[in-house]
Amino acid sequence: MGSTGEGLGRRDLIKRSAALGLISVPTMSFLSACASGGEDTTKGPDKGAVTKENPFGVAKGGKLDVVVFKGGFGDDYAKAWEAAFDKKWGTTSSHLGTQEIAAKLQPRFNGGNPPDVIDDSGAQQIKIDVLAKGGQLADLTAVLDAPSLDDPSKKVRDTLIAGTVEQGTQGGKFVALNYVYTVFGLWYSAKLFKEKGWAEPKTWDEFLAICAKAKEAGIGGLAHQGKYPYYINVVIMDLIAKKGGLEAMKAIDNLEPNAFEGNPAALAAVEAVYEVVEKGYLMPGTNGLTHTESQTAWNQYKAAFIPSGSWLENEQLKQTPEDFDMKFLPVPVLADSKLPFTAIRAGANEPFIVPEKAANKAGGLEFLRSMLSREWSTIFAQQANSLTVVKDGVDPGVKLRPGTQSAVTALKAAGENTFNYLYPDWYSEMDTEIQNASNELMAQRIQPKEWIKRAQAAVDKAAKDPNAKNNHRS
């Protein structure tokens, strides 16, 4: 996560680690403050005239308050955005880059004076579903329906990669712009593989064979970020989606009573991962390590594979040897899988929000519209070594680092065979409970059938949430 190499940095991912109870979850006082909203003592700036060029009525010369999660992407991109915004609108932006999102912003939400734009990410993310239920998030549908800055004949929504709107929708309302297009899977060192004469595995049996050879060579087959089971769930959930097809994935997101129990693909996936544990193919000690600790050990050639999202290269820049040759690998397939090896989990991540009580809501909405321009998307790619959800949104001259480029190459090979789960955003508590079950599984404290039982219990509990009826994927 963090580009600092310590702390609970980057996240696309650990977007959900509060999940683990590793950070304080918003208390009831926070929830009730969300519900009541508190007193709004701030006076918004005078509204500007609403025109085609200024669809939200941004006032010239106002203030804009921006807070971003400073993880693997850093925050230089946001400073460049703010400078461009101030130049265009005559605004004065204030900027905070931090990993302490909840600690810094809960008091401001409670007090009714939140920032205008927030990148609500990282281990200390305030859960999007919690904010949405509390009525704290502005409806961003107007941004989707505004003219694109690149081609005013198009709406912004028509310039986005498929799935972006769905990913940011809570209870039927679009409230979070997940901006970074992220690819998930396994990673390996092409240098190590070349030295050992190992070929990239495409099937799970081939994957296990390399893990066995790694063990013989005195190194781990699979490292994982033991203190954050979010990562091993990438492998488990990808195996379920590939084995059972998109219907198996949708059954989980739609909280079906047989999402896990009675789903042969789910049991096969969990048993496959458990075999890695039983045969001693895990990197020794990996269950007790943080993300950066396990990733650094992997960078030291102590394991053949590690699961992560496409932010991994950014996060490990300081720890990766120059000749490591980091490569992305789609999760290998089990026998009789419905999706091919090339299929990968890919989709929108890193949620940007505009609070309902933002003092300059018009400015916040315009800031998000600007983020979805080719100019700002290119700035992000240059500064953060990552793709955005804007279709063809990066100038061809931008060079991504080799590891990230290998993920982009895999994405092209996947073609239409991409998938992405929505339950971690829709049901953060369910996500936490499934992660906790995976933690127990990897430590051999429970067996695969018990994992299935716990995961199904988490689904059944989430299904009782009144908001669940508004969350449905077809």
Disulfide bonds with the S-S distance in Angstrom:
none
